[in-house]
Amino acid sequence: MKKEFKSYIFYMGIAVFVIGVLLKLVLPENEGIQDTLLGVLSGFGGGIIGVGVVNILLKKMLEKNPEKAKQYEINEKDERNITLREKSGYATWYSTLFILAAVSMTFVILDYMVAGFVAIGAMFLHIISFFIYLSVYNRKI
């Protein structure tokens, strides 16, 4: 099922991009946040298209070369690589936590209270998600 989902990422990106462009064309005189949101929607769709293209190219490369496909599968299941991904995930988690704390303090110091509260909320969600995932994975092991 995971492989099937990756093949649809490209089409989902096209749909999001087209919706953003069509809304931009249908509602051309937007100002402020609506115009920004339509641009973000189009940009997000473009990013998803890029991820989908990479997945399609990887899939085609692995289909053409069975030796590379076998090596790719071995690398994905290798204990050393799994350990490296876990350690880098932990390091990234702590880095992101400290960056969110610095950004929220910067916003509060600069008296951007709404942005500061949003950043503080994101930081708390970040911490809460850690404990939720810790609990979920602890049950599986």
C-alpha positions in Angstrom: 0.0 0.0 0.0 2.9 2.4 0.7 4.2 2.0 -2.9 0.7 2.7 -4.3 0.5 5.9 -2.3 3.8 7.2 -3.7 2.5 6.7 -7.2 -0.4 9.1 -6.5 1.6 11.9 -5.0 2.4 13.3 -8.5 -1.3 13.4 -9.4 -2.2 15.0 -6.1 0.4 17.7 -6.7 -1.0 18.4 -10.2 -4.5 18.7 -8.7 -3.5 21.1 -5.9 -1.4 23.2 -8.4 -4.3 23.4 -10.9 -6.8 24.3 -8.2 -4.4 27.1 -7.0 -3.9 28.5 -10.6 -7.6 28.2 -11.4 -8.7 30.0 -8.3 -6.1 32.7 -9.1 -7.6 33.1 -12.6 -11.2 33.0 -11.4 -10.6 35.4 -8.5 -8.0 37.8 -10.0 -8.7 40.8 -7.8 -7.9 39.3 -4.4 -5.9 41.3 -1.9 -4.0 40.5 1.2 -4.2 37.0 2.7 -6.5 35.5 -0.1 -3.9 36.3 -2.8 -1.1 35.0 -0.6 -3.1 31.8 0.1 -3.7 31.1 -3.6 0.1 31.6 -4.2 0.9 29.2 -1.4 -1.5 26.7 -2.7 0.1 26.8 -6.2 3.6 26.6 -4.7 2.6 23.7 -2.4 1.2 21.9 -5.5 4.4 22.5 -7.4 6.5 21.1 -4.5 4.3 18.0 -4.4 4.7 17.6 -8.2 8.5 17.7 -7.7 8.3 14.9 -5.0 6.1 12.9 -7.3 8.5 13.2 -10.3 11.4 12.1 -8.1 9.4 9.0 -6.9 8.4 8.2 -10.5 12.0 8.5 -11.7 13.2 6.3 -8.8 10.6 3.7 -9.5 11.5 3.6 -13.3 15.2 3.4 -12.4 14.7 0.5 -10.1 12.4 -1.3 -12.6 15.1 -1.1 -15.3 18.0 -2.3 -13.1 17.2 -5.2 -10.8 20.6 -5.1 -9.3 20.1 -1.5 -8.1 16.6 -2.4 -6.9 18.1 -5.2 -4.8 20.8 -3.0 -3.4 18.3 -0.2 -2.7 16.1 -2.7 -0.7 19.2 -4.0 1.2 20.1 -0.4 2.1 16.6 0.4 3.3 16.6 -2.7 5.6 20.2 -2.5 6.7 20.5 -2.2 10.5 23.3 0.4 10.3 21.3 2.7 8.0 18.2 2.3 10.3 20.3 3.3 13.3 21.7 6.2 11.4 18.2 7.4 10.5 17.0 7.1 14.1 20.0 9.0 15.5 19.6 11.8 12.9 15.9 11.9 13.6 16.6 12.4 17.3 19.2 15.2 16.5 16.7 16.8 14.2 14.0 16.7 16.8 16.2 18.5 19.3 17.4 21.0 16.7 13.9 21.9 15.7 12.8 22.2 19.3 15.5 24.8 20.0 14.9 26.6 16.8 11.2 26.9 17.6 12.0 28.2 21.1 14.4 30.8 19.6 11.9 31.9 17.0 9.1 32.2 19.5 11.2 34.2 21.9 12.3 36.5 19.0 8.7 37.1 18.1 7.7 37.8 21.7 10.7 40.2 22.1 9.8 42.0 18.9 6.2 42.4 20.2 4.7 40.2 17.4 2.4 38.5 19.9 0.2 36.6 17.4 3.2 35.1 15.6 4.9 34.5 19.0 1.9 32.5 20.2 1.7 30.6 17.0 5.4 29.6 17.3 4.9 28.7 21.0 1.9 26.6 20.0 4.0 24.9 17.4 6.7 24.2 19.9 4.2 22.6 22.3 2.7 20.5 19.5 6.2 19.4 18.7 6.8 18.3 22.3 3.4 16.7 22.6 3.8 14.7 19.3 7.1 13.4 20.7 5.4 11.9 23.7 2.5 10.5 21.6 4.9 8.8 19.2 7.0 7.5 22.1 3.8 6.0 23.6 2.7 4.5 20.3 6.1 3.0 19.4 6.5 1.8 23.0 3.4 -0.3 22.7 4.6 -1.9 19.4 7.9 -3.0 20.8 
